[in-house]
Amino acid sequence: MTRRSARYARLVKVCRARGCSREDAHDVVQEAYLRLLQYQRSTKVADPDSLLRRIVINISINHYHRERSS
């Protein structure tokens, strides 16, 4: 397993631990990567892995609250 795919798998696991389905977890991680790339266009990021994890956590929390209120 490459480093990139291992990182992706860890992020999906973080998402799943917060109640996301497998499909939603993949969507959340992809959205997080996009947000990180957009953020990096305007700002230098010292630790992209940590920021990516934080973005995944925040998106998964938002997703959980959206699902609960539906």
mmCIF file of the N, C-alpha and C atoms, coordinates in Angstrom:
data_MODEL
# 
_entry.id   MODEL 
# 
loop_
_atom_site.group_PDB 
_atom_site.id 
_atom_site.type_symbol 
_atom_site.label_atom_id 
_atom_site.label_alt_id 
_atom_site.label_comp_id 
_atom_site.label_asym_id 
_atom_site.label_entity_id 
_atom_site.label_seq_id 
_atom_site.pdbx_PDB_ins_code 
_atom_site.Cartn_x 
_atom_site.Cartn_y 
_atom_site.Cartn_z 
_atom_site.occupancy 
_atom_site.B_iso_or_equiv 
_atom_site.pdbx_formal_charge 
_atom_site.auth_seq_id 
_atom_site.auth_comp_id 
_atom_site.auth_asym_id 
_atom_site.auth_atom_id 
_atom_site.pdbx_PDB_model_num 
ATOM 1   N N  . MET A 1 1  ? 0.858   -1.179 0.000  1.00 0.00 ? 1  MET A N  1 
ATOM 2   C CA . MET A 1 1  ? 0.000   0.000  0.000  1.00 0.00 ? 1  MET A CA 1 
ATOM 3   C C  . MET A 1 1  ? 0.903   1.241  0.000  1.00 0.00 ? 1  MET A C  1 
ATOM 4   N N  . THR A 1 2  ? 0.617   2.162  -0.890 1.00 0.00 ? 2  THR A N  1 
ATOM 5   C CA . THR A 1 2  ? 1.417   3.374  -0.957 1.00 0.00 ? 2  THR A CA 1 
ATOM 6   C C  . THR A 1 2  ? 1.071   4.290  0.207  1.00 0.00 ? 2  THR A C  1 
ATOM 7   N N  . ARG A 1 3  ? 1.927   5.252  0.432  1.00 0.00 ? 3  ARG A N  1 
ATOM 8   C CA . ARG A 1 3  ? 1.699   6.195  1.523  1.00 0.00 ? 3  ARG A CA 1 
ATOM 9   C C  . ARG A 1 3  ? 0.392   6.964  1.317  1.00 0.00 ? 3  ARG A C  1 
ATOM 10  N N  . ARG A 1 4  ? 0.143   7.352  0.088  1.00 0.00 ? 4  ARG A N  1 
ATOM 11  C CA . ARG A 1 4  ? -1.071  8.119  -0.218 1.00 0.00 ? 4  ARG A CA 1 
ATOM 12  C C  . ARG A 1 4  ? -2.325  7.290  0.038  1.00 0.00 ? 4  ARG A C  1 
ATOM 13  N N  . SER A 1 5  ? -2.327  6.041  -0.392 1.00 0.00 ? 5  SER A N  1 
ATOM 14  C CA . SER A 1 5  ? -3.509  5.212  -0.174 1.00 0.00 ? 5  SER A CA 1 
ATOM 15  C C  . SER A 1 5  ? -3.666  4.851  1.306  1.00 0.00 ? 5  SER A C  1 
ATOM 16  N N  . ALA A 1 6  ? -2.565  4.724  2.030  1.00 0.00 ? 6  ALA A N  1 
ATOM 17  C CA . ALA A 1 6  ? -2.643  4.472  3.469  1.00 0.00 ? 6  ALA A CA 1 
ATOM 18  C C  . ALA A 1 6  ? -3.236  5.683  4.187  1.00 0.00 ? 6  ALA A C  1 
ATOM 19  N N  . ARG A 1 7  ? -2.830  6.889  3.771  1.00 0.00 ? 7  ARG A N  1 
ATOM 20  C CA . ARG A 1 7  ? -3.382  8.115  4.353  1.00 0.00 ? 7  ARG A CA 1 
ATOM 21  C C  . ARG A 1 7  ? -4.881  8.203  4.069  1.00 0.00 ? 7  ARG A C  1 
ATOM 22  N N  . TYR A 1 8  ? -5.266  7.902  2.846  1.00 0.00 ? 8  TYR A N  1 
ATOM 23  C CA . TYR A 1 8  ? -6.678  7.936  2.463  1.00 0.00 ? 8  TYR A CA 1 
ATOM 24  C C  . TYR A 1 8  ? -7.478  6.948  3.321  1.00 0.00 ? 8  TYR A C  1 
ATOM 25  N N  . ALA A 1 9  ? -6.951  5.748  3.488  1.00 0.00 ? 9  ALA A N  1 
ATOM 26  C CA . ALA A 1 9  ? -7.634  4.731  4.297  1.00 0.00 ? 9  ALA A CA 1 
ATOM 27  C C  . ALA A 1 9  ? -7.774  5.179  5.749  1.00 0.00 ? 9  ALA A C  1 
ATOM 28  N N  . ARG A 1 10 ? -6.749  5.818  6.296  1.00 0.00 ? 10 ARG A N  1 
ATOM 29  C CA . ARG A 1 10 ? -6.821  6.323  7.677  1.00 0.00 ? 10 ARG A CA 1 
ATOM 30  C C  . ARG A 1 10 ? -7.896  7.398  7.793  1.00 0.00 ? 10 ARG A C  1 
ATOM 31  N N  . LEU A 1 11 ? -7.979  8.278  6.812  1.00 0.00 ? 11 LEU A N  1 
ATOM 32  C CA . LEU A 1 11 ? -8.977  9.344  6.843  1.00 0.00 ? 11 LEU A CA 1 
ATOM 33  C C  . LEU A 1 11 ? -10.397 8.778  6.735  1.00 0.00 ? 11 LEU A C  1 
ATOM 34  N N  . VAL A 1 12 ? -10.575 7.764  5.914  1.00 0.00 ? 12 VAL A N  1 
ATOM 35  C CA . VAL A 1 12 ? -11.877 7.110  5.811  1.00 0.00 ? 12 VAL A CA 1 
ATOM 36  C C  . VAL A 1 12 ? -12.229 6.482  7.155  1.00 0.00 ? 12 VAL A C  1 
ATOM 37  N N  . LYS A 1 13 ? -11.247 5.877  7.802  1.00 0.00 ? 13 LYS A N  1 
ATOM 38  C CA . LYS A 1 13 ? -11.470 5.259  9.117  1.00 0.00 ? 13 LYS A CA 1 
ATOM 39  C C  . LYS A 1 13 ? -11.880 6.306  10.154 1.00 0.00 ? 13 LYS A C  1 
ATOM 40  N N  . VAL A 1 14 ? -11.235 7.469  10.123 1.00 0.00 ? 14 VAL A N  1 
ATOM 41  C CA . VAL A 1 14 ? -11.588 8.575  11.037 1.00 0.00 ? 14 VAL A CA 1 
ATOM 42  C C  . VAL A 1 14 ? -13.044 8.960  10.816 1.00 0.00 ? 14 VAL A C  1 
ATOM 43  N N  . CYS A 1 15 ? -13.422 9.067  9.578  1.00 0.00 ? 15 CYS A N  1 
ATOM 44  C CA . CYS A 1 15 ? -14.791 9.443  9.214  1.00 0.00 ? 15 CYS A CA 1 
ATOM 45  C C  . CYS A 1 15 ? -15.786 8.383  9.670  1.00 0.00 ? 15 CYS A C  1 
ATOM 46  N N  . ARG A 1 16 ? -15.475 7.141  9.430  1.00 0.00 ? 16 ARG A N  1 
ATOM 47  C CA . ARG A 1 16 ? -16.362 6.044  9.823  1.00 0.00 ? 16 ARG A CA 1 
ATOM 48  C C  . ARG A 1 16 ? -16.534 6.004  11.338 1.00 0.00 ? 16 ARG A C  1 
ATOM 49  N N  . ALA A 1 17 ? -15.482 6.335  12.077 1.00 0.00 ? 17 ALA A N  1 
ATOM 50  C CA . ALA A 1 17 ? -15.558 6.348  13.537 1.00 0.00 ? 17 ALA A CA 1 
ATOM 51  C C  . ALA A 1 17 ? -16.510 7.430  14.030 1.00 0.00 ? 17 ALA A C  1 
ATOM 52  N N  . ARG A 1 18 ? -16.776 8.412  13.198 1.00 0.00 ? 18 ARG A N  1 
ATOM 53  C CA . ARG A 1 18 ? -17.688 9.490  13.556 1.00 0.00 ? 18 ARG A CA 1 
ATOM 54  C C  . ARG A 1 18 ? -19.085 9.275  12.985 1.00 0.00 ? 18 ARG A C  1 
ATOM 55  N N  . GLY A 1 19 ? -19.362 8.050  12.546 1.00 0.00 ? 19 GLY A N  1 
ATOM 56  C CA . GLY A 1 19 ? -20.719 7.699  12.159 1.00 0.00 ? 19 GLY A CA 1 
ATOM 57  C C  . GLY A 1 19 ? -21.056 7.788  10.686 1.00 0.00 ? 19 GLY A C  1 
ATOM 58  N N  . CYS A 1 20 ? -20.104 8.082  9.843  1.00 0.00 ? 20 CYS A N  1 
ATOM 59  C CA . CYS A 1 20 ? -20.372 8.156  8.398  1.00 0.00 ? 20 CYS A CA 1 
ATOM 60  C C  . CYS A 1 20 ? -20.453 6.746  7.811  1.00 0.00 ? 20 CYS A C  1 
ATOM 61  N N  . SER A 1 21 ? -21.322 6.579  6.838  1.00 0.00 ? 21 SER A N  1 
ATOM 62  C CA . SER A 1 21 ? -21.353 5.318  6.102  1.00 0.00 ? 21 SER A CA 1 
ATOM 63  C C  . SER A 1 21 ? -20.078 5.237  5.252  1.00 0.00 ? 21 SER A C  1 
ATOM 64  N N  . ARG A 1 22 ? -19.819 4.059  4.716  1.00 0.00 ? 22 ARG A N  1 
ATOM 65  C CA . ARG A 1 22 ? -18.620 3.876  3.889  1.00 0.00 ? 22 ARG A CA 1 
ATOM 66  C C  . ARG A 1 22 ? -18.635 4.840  2.696  1.00 0.00 ? 22 ARG A C  1 
ATOM 67  N N  . GLU A 1 23 ? -19.787 4.957  2.035  1.00 0.00 ? 23 GLU A N  1 
ATOM 68  C CA . GLU A 1 23 ? -19.887 5.829  0.864  1.00 0.00 ? 23 GLU A CA 1 
ATOM 69  C C  . GLU A 1 23 ? -19.726 7.296  1.266  1.00 0.00 ? 23 GLU A C  1 
ATOM 70  N N  . ASP A 1 24 ? -20.393 7.688  2.351  1.00 0.00 ? 24 ASP A N  1 
ATOM 71  C CA . ASP A 1 24 ? -20.280 9.068  2.809  1.00 0.00 ? 24 ASP A CA 1 
ATOM 72  C C  . ASP A 1 24 ? -18.851 9.384  3.240  1.00 0.00 ? 24 ASP A C  1 
ATOM 73  N N  . ALA A 1 25 ? -18.185 8.425  3.854  1.00 0.00 ? 25 ALA A N  1 
ATOM 74  C CA . ALA A 1 25 ? -16.801 8.641  4.300  1.00 0.00 ? 25 ALA A CA 1 
ATOM 75  C C  . ALA A 1 25 ? -15.900 8.939  3.106  1.00 0.00 ? 25 ALA A C  1 
ATOM 76  N N  . HIS A 1 26 ? -16.081 8.202  2.025  1.00 0.00 ? 26 HIS A N  1 
ATOM 77  C CA . HIS A 1 26 ? -15.272 8.454  0.826  1.00 0.00 ? 26 HIS A CA 1 
ATOM 78  C C  . HIS A 1 26 ? -15.572 9.848  0.263  1.00 0.00 ? 26 HIS A C  1 
ATOM 79  N N  . ASP A 1 27 ? -16.831 10.233 0.259  1.00 0.00 ? 27 ASP A N  1 
ATOM 80  C CA . ASP A 1 27 ? -17.211 11.568 -0.221 1.00 0.00 ? 27 ASP A CA 1 
ATOM 81  C C  . ASP A 1 27 ? -16.600 12.664 0.661  1.00 0.00 ? 27 ASP A C  1 
ATOM 82  N N  . VAL A 1 28 ? -16.650 12.452 1.963  1.00 0.00 ? 28 VAL A N  1 
ATOM 83  C CA . VAL A 1 28 ? -16.101 13.436 2.903  1.00 0.00 ? 28 VAL A CA 1 
ATOM 84  C C  . VAL A 1 28 ? -14.599 13.591 2.699  1.00 0.00 ? 28 VAL A C  1 
ATOM 85  N N  . VAL A 1 29 ? -13.891 12.491 2.544  1.00 0.00 ? 29 VAL A N  1 
ATOM 86  C CA . VAL A 1 29 ? -12.433 12.554 2.356  1.00 0.00 ? 29 VAL A CA 1 
ATOM 87  C C  . VAL A 1 29 ? -12.101 13.254 1.042  1.00 0.00 ? 29 VAL A C  1 
ATOM 88  N N  . GLN A 1 30 ? -12.846 12.972 -0.005 1.00 0.00 ? 30 GLN A N  1 
ATOM 89  C CA . GLN A 1 30 ? -12.600 13.652 -1.276 1.00 0.00 ? 30 GLN A CA 1 
ATOM 90  C C  . GLN A 1 30 ? -12.854 15.151 -1.154 1.00 0.00 ? 30 GLN A C  1 
ATOM 91  N N  . GLU A 1 31 ? -13.920 15.509 -0.461 1.00 0.00 ? 31 GLU A N  1 
ATOM 92  C CA . GLU A 1 31 ? -14.202 16.931 -0.248 1.00 0.00 ? 31 GLU A CA 1 
ATOM 93  C C  . GLU A 1 31 ? -13.092 17.592 0.568  1.00 0.00 ? 31 GLU A C  1 
ATOM 94  N N  . ALA A 1 32 ? -12.576 16.872 1.545  1.00 0.00 ? 32 ALA A N  1 
ATOM 95  C CA . ALA A 1 32 ? -11.494 17.405 2.382  1.00 0.00 ? 32 ALA A CA 1 
ATOM 96  C C  . ALA A 1 32 ? -10.236 17.666 1.545  1.00 0.00 ? 32 ALA A C  1 
ATOM 97  N N  . TYR A 1 33 ? -9.905  16.735 0.653  1.00 0.00 ? 33 TYR A N  1 
ATOM 98  C CA . TYR A 1 33 ? -8.751  16.946 -0.227 1.00 0.00 ? 33 TYR A CA 1 
ATOM 99  C C  . TYR A 1 33 ? -8.947  18.196 -1.090 1.00 0.00 ? 33 TYR A C  1 
ATOM 100 N N  . LEU A 1 34 ? -10.159 18.380 -1.602 1.00 0.00 ? 34 LEU A N  1 
ATOM 101 C CA . LEU A 1 34 ? -10.428 19.566 -2.420 1.00 0.00 ? 34 LEU A CA 1 
ATOM 102 C C  . LEU A 1 34 ? -10.270 20.847 -1.603 1.00 0.00 ? 34 LEU A C  1 
ATOM 103 N N  . ARG A 1 35 ? -10.803 20.839 -0.386 1.00 0.00 ? 35 ARG A N  1 
ATOM 104 C CA . ARG A 1 35 ? -10.677 22.021 0.476  1.00 0.00 ? 35 ARG A CA 1 
ATOM 105 C C  . ARG A 1 35 ? -9.218  22.317 0.800  1.00 0.00 ? 35 ARG A C  1 
ATOM 106 N N  . LEU A 1 36 ? -8.443  21.262 1.049  1.00 0.00 ? 36 LEU A N  1 
ATOM 107 C CA . LEU A 1 36 ? -7.023  21.455 1.332  1.00 0.00 ? 36 LEU A CA 1 
ATOM 108 C C  . LEU A 1 36 ? -6.320  22.078 0.125  1.00 0.00 ? 36 LEU A C  1 
ATOM 109 N N  . LEU A 1 37 ? -6.600  21.569 -1.057 1.00 0.00 ? 37 LEU A N  1 
ATOM 110 C CA . LEU A 1 37 ? -5.970  22.114 -2.265 1.00 0.00 ? 37 LEU A CA 1 
ATOM 111 C C  . LEU A 1 37 ? -6.347  23.580 -2.472 1.00 0.00 ? 37 LEU A C  1 
ATOM 112 N N  . GLN A 1 38 ? -7.609  23.910 -2.242 1.00 0.00 ? 38 GLN A N  1 
ATOM 113 C CA . GLN A 1 38 ? -8.035  25.303 -2.374 1.00 0.00 ? 38 GLN A CA 1 
ATOM 114 C C  . GLN A 1 38 ? -7.335  26.190 -1.352 1.00 0.00 ? 38 GLN A C  1 
ATOM 115 N N  . TYR A 1 39 ? -7.219  25.707 -0.140 1.00 0.00 ? 39 TYR A N  1 
ATOM 116 C CA . TYR A 1 39 ? -6.573  26.467 0.923  1.00 0.00 ? 39 TYR A CA 1 
ATOM 117 C C  . TYR A 1 39 ? -5.091  26.681 0.609  1.00 0.00 ? 39 TYR A C  1 
ATOM 118 N N  . GLN A 1 40 ? -4.443  25.660 0.066  1.00 0.00 ? 40 GLN A N  1 
ATOM 119 C CA . GLN A 1 40 ? -3.021  25.747 -0.242 1.00 0.00 ? 40 GLN A CA 1 
ATOM 120 C C  . GLN A 1 40 ? -2.723  26.721 -1.384 1.00 0.00 ? 40 GLN A C  1 
ATOM 121 N N  . ARG A 1 41 ? -3.718  27.058 -2.177 1.00 0.00 ? 41 ARG A N  1 
ATOM 122 C CA . ARG A 1 41 ? -3.508  28.036 -3.246 1.00 0.00 ? 41 ARG A CA 1 
ATOM 123 C C  . ARG A 1 41 ? -3.199  29.419 -2.688 1.00 0.00 ? 41 ARG A C  1 
ATOM 124 N N  . SER A 1 42 ? -3.739  29.718 -1.507 1.00 0.00 ? 42 SER A N  1 
ATOM 125 C CA . SER A 1 42 ? -3.569  31.061 -0.957 1.00 0.00 ? 42 SER A CA 1 
ATOM 126 C C  . SER A 1 42 ? -2.666  31.115 0.272  1.00 0.00 ? 42 SER A C  1 
ATOM 127 N N  . THR A 1 43 ? -2.376  29.975 0.868  1.00 0.00 ? 43 THR A N  1 
ATOM 128 C CA . THR A 1 43 ? -1.622  29.959 2.113  1.00 0.00 ? 43 THR A CA 1 
ATOM 129 C C  . THR A 1 43 ? -0.648  28.794 2.132  1.00 0.00 ? 43 THR A C  1 
ATOM 130 N N  . LYS A 1 44 ? 0.528   29.030 2.697  1.00 0.00 ? 44 LYS A N  1 
ATOM 131 C CA . LYS A 1 44 ? 1.487   27.940 2.875  1.00 0.00 ? 44 LYS A CA 1 
ATOM 132 C C  . LYS A 1 44 ? 1.062   27.129 4.094  1.00 0.00 ? 44 LYS A C  1 
ATOM 133 N N  . VAL A 1 45 ? 0.963   25.820 3.921  1.00 0.00 ? 45 VAL A N  1 
ATOM 134 C CA . VAL A 1 45 ? 0.527   24.928 4.990  1.00 0.00 ? 45 VAL A CA 1 
ATOM 135 C C  . VAL A 1 45 ? 1.739   24.169 5.503  1.00 0.00 ? 45 VAL A C  1 
ATOM 136 N N  . ALA A 1 46 ? 2.012   24.326 6.800  1.00 0.00 ? 46 ALA A N  1 
ATOM 137 C CA . ALA A 1 46 ? 3.187   23.688 7.405  1.00 0.00 ? 46 ALA A CA 1 
ATOM 138 C C  . ALA A 1 46 ? 3.017   22.172 7.519  1.00 0.00 ? 46 ALA A C  1 
ATOM 139 N N  . ASP A 1 47 ? 1.836   21.714 7.876  1.00 0.00 ? 47 ASP A N  1 
ATOM 140 C CA . ASP A 1 47 ? 1.583   20.281 8.066  1.00 0.00 ? 47 ASP A CA 1 
ATOM 141 C C  . ASP A 1 47 ? 0.281   19.884 7.374  1.00 0.00 ? 47 ASP A C  1 
ATOM 142 N N  . PRO A 1 48 ? 0.344   19.602 6.078  1.00 0.00 ? 48 PRO A N  1 
ATOM 143 C CA . PRO A 1 48 ? -0.871  19.283 5.321  1.00 0.00 ? 48 PRO A CA 1 
ATOM 144 C C  . PRO A 1 48 ? -1.619  18.059 5.848  1.00 0.00 ? 48 PRO A C  1 
ATOM 145 N N  . ASP A 1 49 ? -0.905  17.056 6.351  1.00 0.00 ? 49 ASP A N  1 
ATOM 146 C CA . ASP A 1 49 ? -1.567  15.855 6.861  1.00 0.00 ? 49 ASP A CA 1 
ATOM 147 C C  . ASP A 1 49 ? -2.446  16.175 8.064  1.00 0.00 ? 49 ASP A C  1 
ATOM 148 N N  . SER A 1 50 ? -1.938  16.976 8.972  1.00 0.00 ? 50 SER A N  1 
ATOM 149 C CA . SER A 1 50 ? -2.718  17.354 10.157 1.00 0.00 ? 50 SER A CA 1 
ATOM 150 C C  . SER A 1 50 ? -3.914  18.210 9.769  1.00 0.00 ? 50 SER A C  1 
ATOM 151 N N  . LEU A 1 51 ? -3.704  19.134 8.858  1.00 0.00 ? 51 LEU A N  1 
ATOM 152 C CA . LEU A 1 51 ? -4.799  19.985 8.415  1.00 0.00 ? 51 LEU A CA 1 
ATOM 153 C C  . LEU A 1 51 ? -5.861  19.155 7.702  1.00 0.00 ? 51 LEU A C  1 
ATOM 154 N N  . LEU A 1 52 ? -5.434  18.221 6.881  1.00 0.00 ? 52 LEU A N  1 
ATOM 155 C CA . LEU A 1 52 ? -6.370  17.353 6.172  1.00 0.00 ? 52 LEU A CA 1 
ATOM 156 C C  . LEU A 1 52 ? -7.205  16.544 7.164  1.00 0.00 ? 52 LEU A C  1 
ATOM 157 N N  . ARG A 1 53 ? -6.571  16.023 8.191  1.00 0.00 ? 53 ARG A N  1 
ATOM 158 C CA . ARG A 1 53 ? -7.302  15.269 9.218  1.00 0.00 ? 53 ARG A CA 1 
ATOM 159 C C  . ARG A 1 53 ? -8.330  16.164 9.915  1.00 0.00 ? 53 ARG A C  1 
ATOM 160 N N  . ARG A 1 54 ? -7.942  17.384 10.243 1.00 0.00 ? 54 ARG A N  1 
ATOM 161 C CA . ARG A 1 54 ? -8.851  18.315 10.905 1.00 0.00 ? 54 ARG A CA 1 
ATOM 162 C C  . ARG A 1 54 ? -10.024 18.657 9.995  1.00 0.00 ? 54 ARG A C  1 
ATOM 163 N N  . ILE A 1 55 ? -9.761  18.836 8.706  1.00 0.00 ? 55 ILE A N  1 
ATOM 164 C CA . ILE A 1 55 ? -10.829 19.129 7.754  1.00 0.00 ? 55 ILE A CA 1 
ATOM 165 C C  . ILE A 1 55 ? -11.803 17.954 7.684  1.00 0.00 ? 55 ILE A C  1 
ATOM 166 N N  . VAL A 1 56 ? -11.278 16.735 7.631  1.00 0.00 ? 56 VAL A N  1 
ATOM 167 C CA . VAL A 1 56 ? -12.129 15.541 7.592  1.00 0.00 ? 56 VAL A CA 1 
ATOM 168 C C  . VAL A 1 56 ? -13.009 15.475 8.833  1.00 0.00 ? 56 VAL A C  1 
ATOM 169 N N  . ILE A 1 57 ? -12.422 15.732 9.990  1.00 0.00 ? 57 ILE A N  1 
ATOM 170 C CA . ILE A 1 57 ? -13.189 15.697 11.232 1.00 0.00 ? 57 ILE A CA 1 
ATOM 171 C C  . ILE A 1 57 ? -14.298 16.745 11.195 1.00 0.00 ? 57 ILE A C  1 
ATOM 172 N N  . ASN A 1 58 ? -13.972 17.962 10.788 1.00 0.00 ? 58 ASN A N  1 
ATOM 173 C CA . ASN A 1 58 ? -14.982 19.024 10.742 1.00 0.00 ? 58 ASN A CA 1 
ATOM 174 C C  . ASN A 1 58 ? -16.110 18.708 9.765  1.00 0.00 ? 58 ASN A C  1 
ATOM 175 N N  . ILE A 1 59 ? -15.762 18.215 8.593  1.00 0.00 ? 59 ILE A N  1 
ATOM 176 C CA . ILE A 1 59 ? -16.792 17.879 7.608  1.00 0.00 ? 59 ILE A CA 1 
ATOM 177 C C  . ILE A 1 59 ? -17.654 16.724 8.118  1.00 0.00 ? 59 ILE A C  1 
ATOM 178 N N  . SER A 1 60 ? -17.039 15.734 8.739  1.00 0.00 ? 60 SER A N  1 
ATOM 179 C CA . SER A 1 60 ? -17.819 14.597 9.230  1.00 0.00 ? 60 SER A CA 1 
ATOM 180 C C  . SER A 1 60 ? -18.754 15.018 10.360 1.00 0.00 ? 60 SER A C  1 
ATOM 181 N N  . ILE A 1 61 ? -18.334 15.956 11.198 1.00 0.00 ? 61 ILE A N  1 
ATOM 182 C CA . ILE A 1 61 ? -19.207 16.488 12.250 1.00 0.00 ? 61 ILE A CA 1 
ATOM 183 C C  . ILE A 1 61 ? -20.395 17.205 11.619 1.00 0.00 ? 61 ILE A C  1 
ATOM 184 N N  . ASN A 1 62 ? -20.118 18.043 10.626 1.00 0.00 ? 62 ASN A N  1 
ATOM 185 C CA . ASN A 1 62 ? -21.202 18.745 9.920  1.00 0.00 ? 62 ASN A CA 1 
ATOM 186 C C  . ASN A 1 62 ? -22.156 17.752 9.266  1.00 0.00 ? 62 ASN A C  1 
ATOM 187 N N  . HIS A 1 63 ? -21.603 16.720 8.665  1.00 0.00 ? 63 HIS A N  1 
ATOM 188 C CA . HIS A 1 63 ? -22.414 15.692 8.013  1.00 0.00 ? 63 HIS A CA 1 
ATOM 189 C C  . HIS A 1 63 ? -23.307 15.002 9.045  1.00 0.00 ? 63 HIS A C  1 
ATOM 190 N N  . TYR A 1 64 ? -22.755 14.666 10.193 1.00 0.00 ? 64 TYR A N  1 
ATOM 191 C CA . TYR A 1 64 ? -23.521 14.010 11.252 1.00 0.00 ? 64 TYR A CA 1 
ATOM 192 C C  . TYR A 1 64 ? -24.697 14.889 11.694 1.00 0.00 ? 64 TYR A C  1 
ATOM 193 N N  . HIS A 1 65 ? -24.446 16.168 11.909 1.00 0.00 ? 65 HIS A N  1 
ATOM 194 C CA . HIS A 1 65 ? -25.509 17.066 12.341 1.00 0.00 ? 65 HIS A CA 1 
ATOM 195 C C  . HIS A 1 65 ? -26.575 17.246 11.265 1.00 0.00 ? 65 HIS A C  1 
ATOM 196 N N  . ARG A 1 66 ? -26.148 17.292 10.013 1.00 0.00 ? 66 ARG A N  1 
ATOM 197 C CA . ARG A 1 66 ? -27.106 17.386 8.901  1.00 0.00 ? 66 ARG A CA 1 
ATOM 198 C C  . ARG A 1 66 ? -27.998 16.156 8.863  1.00 0.00 ? 66 ARG A C  1 
ATOM 199 N N  . GLU A 1 67 ? -27.406 14.982 9.035  1.00 0.00 ? 67 GLU A N  1 
ATOM 200 C CA . GLU A 1 67 ? -28.166 13.727 8.992  1.00 0.00 ? 67 GLU A CA 1 
ATOM 201 C C  . GLU A 1 67 ? -29.143 13.644 10.176 1.00 0.00 ? 67 GLU A C  1 
ATOM 202 N N  . ARG A 1 68 ? -28.726 14.105 11.327 1.00 0.00 ? 68 ARG A N  1 
ATOM 203 C CA . ARG A 1 68 ? -29.581 14.036 12.540 1.00 0.00 ? 68 ARG A CA 1 
ATOM 204 C C  . ARG A 1 68 ? -30.767 14.982 12.446 1.00 0.00 ? 68 ARG A C  1 
ATOM 205 N N  . SER A 1 69 ? -30.595 16.088 11.749 1.00 0.00 ? 69 SER A N  1 
ATOM 206 C CA . SER A 1 69 ? -31.670 17.069 11.668 1.00 0.00 ? 69 SER A CA 1 
ATOM 207 C C  . SER A 1 69 ? -32.651 16.770 10.530 1.00 0.00 ? 69 SER A C  1 
ATOM 208 N N  . SER A 1 70 ? -32.326 15.805 9.689  1.00 0.00 ? 70 SER A N  1 
ATOM 209 C CA . SER A 1 70 ? -33.206 15.458 8.561  1.00 0.00 ? 70 SER A CA 1 
ATOM 210 C C  . SER A 1 70 ? -34.377 14.620 8.984  1.00 0.00 ? 70 SER A C  1 
# 
